[in-house]
Structures are given as C-alpha cells and as structure tokens.
C-alpha cells in the first residue's frame, strides 16, 4: 500500500503522532484516512490511560478566567508531571480553555466538568481535551480543583 506524503502530514498535524505511527495506522487502515485517524485516537487514549495509572503529578498551573463582562470568573488548578510541560503554550491553552468552561457554567465538582461537553466543540468532552493533551505531551495531566465566581450571586 502506497501512502501519500500529504496524508501522513495531514494526519500527523491532526494527531501529533509520530510519522512512523501515522504511516503504520494508514497501512493498517488500507490507506483510509478516517480509519487511520480513529486508530491513532484509540491508541492515544490507551497511552493516556496507561500514563495516568502509572505516574504522579508534581507540577502544573493555576489558571484564571474573567468573562468580558467582568461579572463571572473562575480559577482552576491543572496539574502535570513536570514544569517543562507546565510552561508549554499547549498546556497553558488547555488550562485557559478549561477555566473558560468553568466560568461558563455552574459545576458541582471536577468530575462534572470532565464529563461535560466542551463549549467550543460539543462533540468532545473536557475529559477528551485532557486525553488529547496527554497523548501530545506524554505526561499525566489532571484537573485538580475548580472554583467559579459570580458578582450576581
């Protein structure tokens, strides 16, 4: 099966998987781009689950978000294994997106946030965003604490 360079590049950009893993997934999927994408997502989830079970978090960020009206805001604690990952733009963006999610709705706890649909893409849950970040960074990532504030309460 001949795999096109364009498909490898496109799939690598979407999944952040290695070139070898992308090529292998395209071969296993008989060149079917969507099937290869599904294979890589499933492998990423398996890797994330294994990392989450075996490793401990020792670093992270406190992220705040205040809505443009100034009447609603949130604080979250997002943990990872190392300061190297905590300092990356991807990790900071993930923390920002989760903080924005917490400000948008009232939650009773972290588990409810993780199970909720992501406000920017309702086909994903917040848990999925974290799993994708684990697959990209190679580190365990945990949403530890959330807090929402409102001037109207």
C-alpha positions, -999 to +999 in steps of 0.1 A: +000+000+000+014+033-011+008+061+015+008+097+003+031+122+020+001+146+021-020+121+041+009+115+065+015+152+071-022+160+075-028+131+099+004+140+119-008+176+122-042+165+135-030+139+160+006+149+168+015+112+165+050+103+152+055+098+115+061+061+120+029+057+139+009+077+113+023+056+085+016+024+104-020+035+110-025+044+073-011+010+063-034-008+088-063+012+076-055+003+039-050+040+031-084+050+046-076+084+062-106+083+086-099+048+097-062+056+104-073+087+124-096+065+145-068+040+151-045+068+162-071+083+186-077+049+202-040+043+206-037+078+221-065+070+246-048+038+256-014+055+261-031+083+282-049+057+304-016+039+310+003+071+318-025+082+342-024+050+361+014+047+364+025+083+370+021+111+396+017+148+390+042+172+406+037+205+388+011+225+370-007+258+368-034+279+385-054+295+357-079+323+360-105+335+335-128+365+338-156+369+313-155+402+293-185+415+313-164+412+345-193+396+363-182+360+361-148+344+366-131+311+375-100+296+389-087+261+381-057+240+391-044+219+362-016+195+372+011+177+351+043+159+359+070+185+351+075+222+349+087+216+313+051+207+302+035+233+326+054+260+307+043+250+272+018+270+252-003+239+246-007+233+284-014+269+291-040+270+264-056+238+278-058+254+312-073+286+297-100+266+278-109+247+310-111+279+331-133+294+304-155+263+305-158+266+343-168+302+341-195+295+315-215+270+337-220+261+373-205+227+383-207+207+415-172+194+411-143+184+389-160+151+377-189+171+364-166+194+344-147+164+329-180+148+318-194+180+303-194+188+265-167+213+255-183+246+248-163+252+216-168+217+202-198+198+217-186+166+200-158+165+226-159+164+264-134+182+286-121+147+295-113+143+258-093+176+257-072+164+286-067+129+270-055+146+237-031+167+257-017+137+275-012+120+241+007+150+228+028+159+259+035+123+271+027+133+306-001+127+331-025+157+333-051+161+360-078+187+366-074+191+403-096+219+415-122+243+401-139+274+415-165+298+398-172+333+410-202+355+401-209+391+410-246+383+407-247+356+435 
